[in-house]
Amino acid sequence: MLELLIFLPLSFTVPTIFLWIQFARAGRKSWETLIPFYNLYVFLLIVKKPWWWYLLLLFPFINVFVYMLMLVEMAKCYGKYGLGEQFLAVVFPFIYFPYIATKKDVYLDPETREEPPKSATREWVDAIVFAVVAATIIRTFLIEAYTIPTSSMEKSLLVGDYLFVSKVAYGPKIPNTPLSFPFVHNTMPLTKDVSSYLDWIELPYLRLPGLGHVQRNDVVVFNYPVGDTVSTAYQSNRSYYSLVRQYGRNRVWTDHAKFGKIIYRPVDKQENFVKRCIGMPGDSLQLINKIVYINGKKNHDPGIKEYEYYVNTNGESINPIILSRLNVTEGGRTMVPGQYVFMLSEKARNAIASLPIVKSVQVSDIPAGITDPEIFPHDTTDFKWNRDNYGPIYIPKKGATVALNMKVLPLYKRIIGVYEGNDLKVKDGKIYINGKVADHYTFKMNYYWMMGDNRDNSADSRYWGFVPENHVEGKAVFIWMSLDPNKSLLSGKIRWNRLFTLVK
């Protein structure tokens, strides 16, 4: 908390240095802009605001509003009342205030200056701009609303759940692409490939201090790690890299009818996923017959787990009312008469097994040794893994060093070459990092292992690997609305029992 109280005011005192000419014209000393914390106090004296505004600069996110207002007030002190002028003062102060200093404008005392009257249109524009700025700051740095579009977290989170995700739980990220259209994520409404952001400015990763750090079993929202390159026809429903493995790079890039355009997205504009953090930096993780082991011990994570089951009946159909009552939402009859495939929780599995028409309920289990080419690291020669029997695998920790060889490289090549930005090449059986032969590598970031509670129907770390710390957006904390997509408003669309509940 102490570092937060120091960092936040300091983040505003340093930029105040560019006002040194304005300070002098207001009758203050130019050198006063150079003293952290004190320069903010002088800034408030110049724009004639009460001393308690300084206290607001100590509160996260409120201080952003306050500092913007201070910049606007400083612009007014030099006769800048136009909307465009005030926009430049807030968005590009490093450029705008030195620029207006060249105009030799006279300081106008806020207590005696006469402000031009605002038109009704200007009043509305100011109100809308303030609301947009306020909402953008809140959703970027404090809390943001998300919806659950898929069933990968059933039954802990349901399709149609609306969440509040805390950005301050782990510390809010500074946006990589600050120039973007408000209230949309990566594409403009009603389009698939029109970007909602400009990449003229792309900032490096920076996370502000938060209330804590990612903990094991947290439900985390993060940017899709392999979502940096996207087929506009498939979006995040299927990763670009999976398409390339199946169809080849040349076809994916040239067959626009099937794959659409291939586009790049920066980290903060990659699709948002929500999963449970199962593995922490430095852990060794393994799945044995669907059971997760962390550092050799069985992991007892919270949430309601679902698995895929084969249900055999005497030929009769299972009553849909029973399935609805048990909240069974995935699966149905197969091509084999009397056989069903359902995604079931333990409670639903036991209830269905007790039905008189049910002969058997058997879990879908992929034995060890059967290789799935879609499983990370997509190397069927040395890693004969599948969704149910996986690992062991080491989850990288910042500062930790691993030995590198051609067998280990598939596990960490994306970390080295993409997430951490090194030039990685393999030549004549040797690994080169930034032009030098490498037999080891030291990680620059922490990484996490994310899995869905719907274990047999979740595209998670088993399929695309580690989640870098710079992809973590926030912690899912609260369900404020839940709508059943399969029901109408009159037949129970609103799940009243889930409203205003905590995410577990």
C-alpha positions in Angstrom: 0.0 0.0 0.0 2.9 2.3 0.8 4.3 1.9 -2.7 0.9 2.8 -4.1 0.7 6.0 -2.1 4.2 7.0 -3.4 3.8 5.9 -7.0 0.4 7.5 -7.8 1.2 11.2 -6.8 4.7 10.8 -8.3 3.2 9.7 -11.6 1.6 13.2 -11.8 4.4 15.3 -10.3 6.9 14.2 -12.9 4.8 15.3 -15.9 4.1 18.7 -14.2 7.7 19.6 -15.1 6.6 20.7 -18.6 4.6 23.6 -17.1 7.7 25.5 -16.1 7.0 28.5 -18.3 3.3 28.6 -17.2 4.5 28.6 -13.6 6.8 31.6 -14.2 4.1 33.6 -16.0 1.7 32.9 -13.1 4.2 34.6 -10.7 5.8 31.4 -9.4 9.4 30.1 -9.7 10.1 27.8 -12.7 12.2 25.6 -10.5 9.1 24.8 -8.4 8.0 22.4 -11.3 11.1 20.2 -10.5 10.2 19.3 -6.9 8.0 16.2 -6.8 4.8 16.5 -4.7 5.4 20.2 -4.0 4.9 21.1 -7.6 1.4 19.7 -7.5 0.6 21.9 -4.5 1.9 25.0 -6.4 -0.1 23.8 -9.5 -3.3 24.0 -7.3 -2.4 27.4 -6.1 -2.0 28.7 -9.6 -5.4 27.4 -10.8 -6.9 28.5 -7.5 -8.3 25.2 -6.3 -8.8 24.2 -2.6 -6.0 22.4 -0.8 -8.1 19.3 -0.3 -7.8 18.5 -4.0 -4.3 17.5 -3.2 -5.7 14.7 -1.0 -7.7 13.4 -4.0 -4.5 12.9 -5.8 -3.7 10.1 -3.3 -6.7 8.0 -4.3 -6.3 5.7 -7.3 -8.2 6.6 -10.4 -9.9 9.6 -8.8 -6.5 11.3 -9.2 -6.8 10.8 -12.9 -9.9 12.9 -13.0 -8.4 15.5 -10.7 -5.3 15.9 -12.8 -7.2 16.2 -16.0 -9.3 19.0 -14.5 -6.1 20.7 -13.3 -4.8 20.6 -16.9 -8.0 22.1 -18.2 -8.0 24.8 -15.6 -4.3 25.6 -16.5 -5.4 25.9 -20.2 -8.2 28.3 -19.2 -5.6 30.5 -17.3 -4.1 31.2 -20.7 -7.4 31.9 -22.5 -7.8 28.4 -24.0 -11.6 27.7 -23.8 -12.1 25.8 -27.0 -13.0 22.2 -26.8 -10.2 21.3 -29.2 -7.7 23.3 -27.1 -8.7 21.6 -23.9 -8.6 18.2 -25.5 -5.0 18.9 -26.5 -4.2 20.1 -23.1 -5.4 16.8 -21.5 -4.3 14.3 -24.1 -1.0 15.9 -25.3 0.1 18.1 -22.4 3.8 17.5 -23.0 3.5 19.0 -26.5 0.6 21.5 -26.1 1.8 23.5 -23.1 5.3 24.1 -24.4 3.7 25.1 -27.7 1.4 27.7 -26.1 4.4 29.0 -24.2 5.8 30.2 -27.5 2.7 32.4 -28.0 3.6 34.6 -24.9 0.0 34.3 -23.6 -0.6 36.3 -20.3 -1.7 34.4 -17.2 -5.4 35.1 -16.3 -6.3 34.8 -12.7 -9.2 32.3 -12.2 -10.8 34.6 -9.7 -11.0 37.6 -11.9 -11.1 36.4 -15.5 -14.3 36.4 -17.4 -15.2 33.1 -19.1 -17.2 33.1 -22.3 -20.7 31.7 -22.0 -21.2 28.1 -23.2 -23.8 27.2 -25.8 -26.3 24.4 -25.1 -24.5 22.3 -27.6 -21.2 22.8 -25.8 -22.8 22.0 -22.4 -24.0 18.6 -23.9 -20.6 17.9 -25.5 -18.8 18.6 -22.2 -21.2 16.3 -20.4 -20.8 13.5 -22.9 -17.0 13.8 -23.0 -16.8 13.8 -19.2 -19.0 10.7 -19.1 -16.9 8.9 -21.7 -13.7 9.8 -20.1 -15.0 8.8 -16.6 -16.3 5.4 -17.9 -13.1 4.7 -19.8 -10.9 5.3 -16.8 -13.1 3.2 -14.6 -13.2 0.2 -16.9 -9.5 0.5 -17.7 -8.1 1.0 -14.2 -10.8 -0.1 -11.7 -13.5 -2.5 -12.7 -14.9 -3.8 -16.0 -18.0 -5.8 -17.0 -17.6 -9.0 -18.9 -19.9 -11.7 -20.2 -19.4 -15.4 -20.3 -19.9 -16.5 -24.0 -18.8 -20.2 -23.7 -19.3 -23.2 -21.4 -15.7 -23.8 -20.5 -16.3 -22.8 -16.8 -19.6 -24.6 -16.3 -20.9 -25.0 -13.7 -18.9 -22.5 -11.8 -19.7 -19.8 -14.4 -22.6 -20.2 -16.8 -23.1 -19.0 -20.4 -24.9 -15.7 -20.0 -23.3 -14.8 -16.7 -22.4 -11.1 -16.5 -19.3 -10.4 -14.4 -17.5 -7.6 -12.8 -13.8 -8.0 -13.0 -11.5 -6.2 -10.7 -8.6 -4.5 -12.4 -7.1 -3.4 -9.0 -6.9 -7.0 -7.6 -3.6 -7.6 -9.4 -2.9 -4.0 -10.5 -4.4 -2.4 -13.6 -2.4 -2.5 -16.8 -1.5 0.6 -18.8 -3.1 0.0 -22.3 -0.7 -1.0 -25.0 -2.8 0.9 -27.5 -4.2 4.1 -25.8 -5.6 5.4 -29.0 -8.8 3.4 -29.3 -12.6 3.8 -29.8 -14.3 3.8 -26.4 -16.4 0.9 -25.1 -15.4 -1.7 -27.7 -12.6 -4.2 -27.5 -10.8 -4.9 -30.8 -13.2 -4.4 -33.7 -15.7 -1.7 -34.6 -19.3 -2.7 -34.1 -20.9 -4.7 -36.9 -17.5 -5.5 -38.4 -15.1 -8.4 -38.2 -11.8 -6.8 -39.4 -12.1 -3.1 -38.8 -9.8 -2.3 -35.9 -11.2 -0.2 -33.1 -7.7 1.1 -32.2 -4.8 2.9 -33.8 -1.3 1.4 -33.5 0.4 4.7 -34.0 1.4 4.5 -30.3 2.1 1.1 -28.8 3.3 1.3 -25.2 5.4 -1.4 -23.5 3.9 -3.5 -20.6 3.4 -1.6 -17.4 1.3 -2.7 -14.5 0.4 -0.3 -11.7 0.5 -1.5 -8.1 -2.5 -3.5 -7.1 -4.1 -5.0 -4.0 -2.3 -8.4 -4.5 -1.1 -10.9 -6.9 -2.7 -13.9 -8.8 -3.3 -16.7 -6.4 -3.8 -20.4 -7.1 -7.4 -21.2 -8.0 -8.4 -17.6 -8.7 -10.8 -17.1 -11.6 -8.8 -14.9 -13.9 -9.6 -12.9 -17.0 -6.7 -12.6 -19.4 -5.9 -11.9 -23.0 -5.9 -15.0 -25.2 -2.2 -16.0 -25.4 -2.2 -17.2 -29.0 -4.6 -14.4 -30.1 -1.9 -12.2 -31.5 -2.6 -13.4 -35.0 -6.2 -14.0 -36.0 -8.3 -15.4 -38.9 -11.2 -13.1 -39.2 -13.4 -16.0 -40.3 -12.7 -18.0 -37.1 -11.7 -15.2 -34.7 -10.9 -16.9 -31.3 -13.1 -19.9 -31.9 -10.1 -21.5 -33.4 -6.5 -20.3 -33.1 -4.6 -19.2 -36.2 -1.8 -21.5 -35.2 -4.1 -24.5 -35.1 -5.4 -23.6 -38.6 -1.8 -23.4 -39.9 -1.0 -26.8 -38.4 -4.0 -28.4 -40.2 -4.1 -26.5 -43.5 -0.6 -25.1 -44.0 0.4 -21.4 -43.8 0.2 -20.7 -47.5 -3.5 -21.8 -47.7 -4.5 -20.0 -44.5 -3.1 -16.7 -45.9 -4.4 -17.1 -49.5 -7.8 -18.8 -49.1 -9.8 -15.7 -48.1 -13.1 -17.4 -48.8 -12.5 -19.9 -46.0 -10.2 -18.0 -43.6 -10.9 -14.3 -44.2 -8.1 -11.9 -43.5 -5.2 -12.7 -41.3 -4.7 -9.8 -38.9 -2.3 -8.9 -36.0 -3.5 -7.7 -32.6 -1.5 -6.2 -29.7 -1.7 -7.9 -26.3 -4.4 -5.6 -24.9 -6.6 -6.2 -27.9 -6.5 -9.9 -28.0 -9.7 -11.7 -27.0 -10.6 -12.0 -23.3 -10.7 -15.5 -21.8 -11.8 -16.5 -18.3 -10.4 -19.6 -16.6 -9.2 -20.8 -13.2 -5.5 -20.4 -12.4 -4.3 -23.9 -11.6 -0.6 -23.6 -11.9 1.6 -20.8 -10.4 5.1 -19.7 -11.5 7.7 -22.3 -10.5 5.1 -25.1 -10.2 5.4 -28.5 -11.8 2.0 -29.6 -13.1 0.7 -33.0 -14.3 -2.6 -34.6 -15.1 -3.1 -38.3 -14.4 -6.5 -39.7 -15.4 -8.0 -36.2 -15.4 -6.7 -35.4 -11.9 -4.4 -32.4 -11.5 -1.3 -32.8 -9.5 0.8 -29.8 -8.5 4.4 -30.5 -7.4 3.4 -34.1 -7.0 0.3 -33.5 -4.8 -3.3 -33.7 -5.8 -4.8 -30.2 -6.4 -8.0 -29.5 -4.5 -9.3 -26.5 -6.4 -12.8 -25.0 -5.8 -15.6 -24.7 -8.3 -18.0 -27.3 -9.7 -16.2 -29.6 -12.2 -17.8 -31.1 -15.3 -16.6 -34.1 -17.3 -17.8 -35.9 -20.4 -19.9 -39.0 -19.7 -21.4 -41.8 -21.9 -24.9 -42.5 -20.7 -26.5 -45.8 -21.8 -30.3 -46.3 -21.4 -32.6 -49.3 -22.1 -33.5 -47.5 -25.3 -35.9 -45.0 -23.7 -35.2 -41.2 -23.9 -34.2 -39.2 -20.9 -37.0 -36.7 -20.0 -35.8 -33.1 -21.0 -37.5 -31.9 -17.8 -35.1 -34.0 -15.7 -32.1 -32.6 -17.7 -33.3 -29.1 -17.2 -33.8 -29.7 -13.4 -30.3 -31.0 -13.2 -29.0 -28.1 -15.3 -27.6 -30.3 -17.9 -27.0 -28.0 -20.9 -24.5 -29.8 -23.1 -24.8 -33.0 -25.0 -27.5 -35.3 -26.3 -28.3 -38.5 -28.1 -25.5 -40.0 -30.3 -25.8 -42.1 -33.4 -26.0 -45.2 -31.3 -29.6 -45.9 -30.1 -30.0 -45.5 -26.3 -26.6 -43.8 -25.9 -26.1 -40.2 -24.9 -23.0 -38.0 -24.3 -23.4 -35.4 -21.6 -21.2 -32.9 -19.8 -22.1 -33.6 -16.1 -21.1 -32.5 -12.7 -20.8 -35.1 -10.0 -24.2 -34.3 -8.7 -25.9 -34.6 -12.1 -23.9 -37.8 -12.8 -25.2 -39.4 -9.7 -28.8 -38.3 -10.3 -28.8 -39.6 -13.9 -27.2 -42.9 -12.8 -30.1 -43.5 -10.4 -32.8 -43.2 -13.2 -34.5 -46.6 -13.8 -34.0 -46.4 -17.5 -30.2 -45.8 -17.2 -28.0 -48.9 -17.5 -24.6 -47.3 -17.1 -22.8 -44.0 -16.9 -19.2 -44.1 -17.9 -16.7 -41.2 -17.9 -14.9 -40.4 -21.2 -11.3 -41.1 -20.5 -8.3 -40.9 -22.9 -5.6 -43.3 -21.7 -2.0 -42.2 -21.2 0.2 -42.7 -24.2 -2.5 -41.7 -26.7 -1.2 -38.5 -28.4 -3.4 -35.5 -29.4 -1.6 -33.3 -31.9 -3.7 -30.3 -30.8 -2.3 -30.5 -27.3 0.5 -28.1 -26.3 3.4 -28.1 -27.3 2.1 -29.8 -30.5 5.0 -32.2 -30.7 3.8 -35.8 -31.0 7.4 -37.2 -31.0 8.6 -36.3 -27.6 5.4 -35.3 -25.8 2.7 -38.0 -26.0 0.2 -36.1 -24.1 -3.6 -35.6 -24.2 -6.3 -33.7 -22.3 -6.6 -36.3 -19.5 -2.9 -37.4 -19.1 -0.6 -34.5 -19.5 2.9 -33.5 -18.3 4.7 -33.1 -16.1 5.5 -29.6 -17.2 7.4 -26.8 -15.5 5.6 -23.4 -15.3 8.2 -20.7 -15.8 9.0 -18.2 -13.0 10.6 -14.8 -13.4 14.4 -15.1 -12.9 14.4 -18.9 -13.1 16.7 -20.6 -15.6 16.1 -23.7 -17.6 18.5 -25.8 -19.7 17.8 -25.7 -23.4 18.1 -28.5 -25.9 16.1 -29.5 -29.0 13.8 -31.7 -26.9 12.9 -29.0 -24.3 12.7 -26.1 -26.8 9.1 -26.8 -28.0 7.9 -26.0 -24.5 9.5 -22.6 -24.3 10.1 -21.4 -27.8 7.0 -19.2 -27.9 8.0 -17.6 -24.5 11.5 -16.9 -25.8 10.6 -15.7 -29.2 7.2 -14.1 -28.9 6.3 -13.2 -25.3 9.7 -12.0 -24.3 10.8 -10.7 -27.7 14.0 -12.4 -28.4 15.4 -13.4 -31.8 15.2 -17.2 -31.7 16.7 -19.4 -34.4 17.7 -23.0 -34.8 20.5 -23.8 -37.1 22.5 -27.1 -37.6 20.9 -28.5 -34.4 22.0 -25.5 -32.3 19.7 -22.9 -30.6 20.6 -19.3 -31.2 19.1 -16.5 -29.0 19.8 -13.0 -30.2 22.6 -14.3 -32.4 24.4 -16.3 -29.7 24.4 -20.1 -29.2 22.3 -20.8 -26.1 22.1 -23.9 -23.9 20.0 -22.2 -21.2 17.4 -19.4 -20.8 16.4 -17.2 -17.9 12.8 -16.1 -17.9 11.9 -12.4 -17.8 8.2 -12.8 -16.6 6.1 -15.0 -14.5 3.7 -17.4 -16.2 0.5 -19.1 -15.2 -1.4 -22.3 -16.1 -5.2 -21.7 -16.7 -7.8 -24.4 -17.0 -11.6 -24.4 -17.3 -13.8 -26.2 -14.7 -15.6 -27.9 -17.6 -12.5 -30.0 -18.0 -13.5 -32.0 -21.1 -14.8 -29.0 -23.0 -12.4 -26.2 -22.3 -9.8 -24.7 -24.7 -7.2 -23.9 -22.0 -3.5 -24.1 -21.2 -3.5 -27.8 -22.3 -4.1 -26.6 -25.8 -2.1 -23.3 -26.0 0.3 -23.3 -23.1 1.4 -20.7 -20.6 -0.3 -17.4 -19.8 2.3 -14.5 -19.4 1.8 -12.1 -16.6 1.4 -9.2 -19.1 -1.7 -10.9 -20.5 -3.5 -11.0 -17.1 -6.4 -8.5 -17.0 -8.0 -9.0 -13.7 -9.9 -11.1 -11.2 -13.5 -12.2 -11.7 -15.2 -11.3 -8.4 -18.9 -10.7 -8.8 -21.9 -11.9 -10.9 -24.3 -9.0 -11.3 -26.7 -10.5 -13.9 -27.3 -14.0 -15.4 -29.4 -14.7 -18.4 -30.2 -18.2 -19.7 -29.7 -18.1 -23.5 -32.0 -21.1 -23.9 -35.1 -19.6 -22.2 -37.4 -16.8 -22.8 -38.2 -14.0 -20.4 -41.4 -15.6 -19.4 -39.9 -19.1 -18.9 -37.2 -18.2 -16.5 -34.5 -16.4 -18.6 -33.2 -14.5 -15.6 -31.3 -16.8 -13.2 -32.4 -15.0 -10.0 -30.3 -17.3 -7.7 -27.1 -16.1 -9.4 -27.7 -12.4 -9.2 -25.2 -10.5 -6.9 -23.2 -13.6 -6.1 -19.5 -13.9 -5.6 -17.4 -15.9 -8.1 -15.8 -18.9 -6.3 
